Amino acid sequence: MTEGGPDPSPAGYPGHGPRSRRPLHEEAADRLRDMIVEGELAPGERIREQAVCDQLGLSRTPLREAMKVLAAEGLVILQPNRGAMVSDPGPVDIADTFKVIGALEGLAGELACKRVKENEIAEIRVLHYQMALHHTRGELREYFRLNQRIHETLVELSGNNVLIETHRQLGGRIRRQRFAANRSGGRWEQAMQEHEQMLEALAARDGKRLAEVLRLHLDNKLTAAERVDRDAGMPLGVLAD
């Protein structure tokens, strides 16, 4: 039901459960995505293949395949004869992308409410409570993975393939900022409250309300991401770890 949606393992790491064995390049993409989103690889930084291979215990072939996946998501830029670098969008591009993603997710929420089934609401409710537990424990990485899974699931429940594909293509461009926004004072708690409202609207099949909350959620994420950058003395798009 979810985009690339393997169930999280007990340790909270996608694809590492005892019953799943995913292609090596997909696991490499997960690891590299985390390094980018969480700031271990900075915007504009060249990806040193051998160093990353050594760190992740990989050969260059799955790493290069992984970078193609992340390039399609907008997290990596592939440069002919120059290797790859972490994408570094400017503040206007980031703000514009947040607006588009907010509109896409809002529309997805309206459409999802027209067709969602009880068992699908129950599945999102389980994800929500797991996410809330990570929030209570202060586990931002695990929280964020489930957070993104909920958003992707809502988009997929729209049943609109063009919307789903457009969201997939654009979502990676602001994944780093969505993660960092929760470091802004009070934002993480506010985000949890907004997710409570999303779940309530979905369960009531109130598409107008769900769309409204999702758009506000993205607006607030952008504001928080900008605040994180200001506090770090950096332009939007260069987020401190």
N, C-alpha and C positions, 0 to 999 in steps of 0.2 A: 504493500500500500504506500510505502514511503520511497522517496528518491534514494536509490542505492541503499535500501533499508534493512540491513542485517540487524538482528536483535543485539542489544548491548550485552557484553559478557558480565559476570558478576563484578569484575573489576571496572566496568563502565567503559571498556575500550571496544569500539565497534569492530566486529569481524574477528574477535579473538576468543569467541565462545568455544566450548569443547566440541560442539557439533558442526562447526563451520570451518571450512578451509577455502579462503578466497584466493584469487590469483595474486601473485606476489606484487605485481605492479599496483593493484588496488590497495593493498596494505601499505605499500610505499607511499601512495598518494595520500592516504590518511595521515601517515606520520609527517610527511612534508607539509601537508595542509595545516596541521597543528603547529608546526614550527613557524609557519608564516603568520597564522592568525594570532598566535600567542606572543609574537614579537621576537622569537629566537632568530628568525631571519627578517631583517629590516626592509622596509620599502626601498626599492632601488638597488638593493644589494645583489651582487652577482652570486649565483649559486655555484659553488665550487664542487664539482661532481665528485671528485675523489674524496674530499673531506666528508661530504654527506654520505657517500657510500660506506666509508669507514665507520661513521657514527651510527648508521642504521644497519650495518652488516649486510649490505647489498652489493650486487654487481651493477655495472653501469646500465645494462639493458633494462631491467625493471625500473630503475630510477628515471631513465629517459622516457619510458612509457608513462610513468607517473607524472612527469612534467608536462606531457602532452595533455593529460587529463586536467591538470591544474591550469594550463594555458586556456583550455576551453571554458574553464570556470572564471577566467579573468584574474587569477591570482599570480600567474607567471607569464612572462613575455619571452618567447623563443626568438633568438636572434641568429640568423644564418651565419655560420662560421664564428660565432662569438659566444655560443652557449646560451644560458638562460639567466634571467634576473627576475627578482620579485617585482611585481607591478607597483607603480607609485602614482596613483591617480591624484590629480589636483583637487583642491577644496571645492571648486565649482562642480567638477564631475562627480565627486562624492555626494554633495548635496542633491544634485539632480538625480543621481541613482537612487538615493533614499526616497525621493518623491515618487519616482516611477515604481519602485518596489512597494511602497505604501499603497499606491493605486492598484497594483496587481493583487496584492494580498487582500485589499478591501473587496475587490471584485470577486476574488476567490472565496472569501467568506460568505458573500451573498449567494453565490452559486452553490456552495457546499451546504448551506442551510436548506436548500430546496431538495437535496438528494441524499443527505447523510442518513445512515442507518443506525439503529440503536447500538449494535455491536461496535460500530466505528466510533461512536461517541464514547463508549466504554473504553476502547483502546486508548483514545486520547486522554481520557480521565486518568488511566493508569500511568501514562507517560507524565502527565501533569503532577501527580502525587510523587512520582519518583524524582522529578525535577525539583519539587518543593523540598524534598528531603535533602538533596544536595545543597539547596539554598540555605537551609537551616544549619548544615554542617560547614558552610563557607567553602564548598568545593566548586569553584567557578568553572573549571575545565569540564567536569562531569555535567554540571548544570547546563552549560552552553551547548553541549552535544545534544542533550534531550530537548533543549529549547529550539534548536534548529530543526530537529526532527519533527517537533510539533508544527512549526510553521510550514515545513515542506509537506507534511501530511495534509494540513488544511488546504494548501494549494492543490494537491493531487485530488482531494475530494471534490474540487470544483468540476472535475470531469472535462475541462476544456484543455485540449492538448496544446493549443497555441499558447495559452496562458502559462501552462506548466513549463513548456520549453523556454519561453521568454524569461520566466522567473529563474529557471536553472541557469540560463546564460548570463543573467545579470547579477544573480545573488552573490557570486564569489567576489565581485568587485567591492562589496562593503562588508564582507564577513569579518574582516579584521576590526573594522570600526564597531560592528555590532557586539563583538566580544569585549572590546575595550570600554564600551559605554558603561558596562556594569561596574567599572572601577570608579565611576563618578559618585561622589557622596550622595547617598539616598536613592540612586537610580536603580540599584539592584532590587531594593524593596519595592519601589514603584513598579518595576517590571513584573514582579510577582503578582502584585495587585491587578495589573492589567491582564495578566494571563488568567487570573481567577474570573475576571469579567468576560474574557473570551470564551472560557469553558461554559459559563452560565448562558451566554448568548447562543452558543452552539447547541447546548442541550435544549434550549427553548426554541430553537430553529428561528431565531430572530436575526435574519440576514442583515437588515439595516443596522441594527445595533452592533453586530459582529464586525461589519465593515467599518463602522465608526471607530470602534476600539482598536482595530488593527491599524488604521491610518494614524490615529493618535499615538499608538505604540511606536510606529516608525518615526514620527515627528519627534517624539521624546528621546528616542535612541540617537537621532542626529544631534539634538541639542546637547545630550550628555557626552557624545563623542567629541563635539567641539569644545566642551568644557575640559575634558581630559587633556586635549591638546593645548589649550590655553594654560592650564596648570603646569604642563610639562615644558611650556615655552617653545612649542613646536607647531608648525603649520598642520592643518588637518591633512591626514593621510600619512603622517609620520608619528605613529603612536608609540609611546614608551612602554616597555615591558614592566 
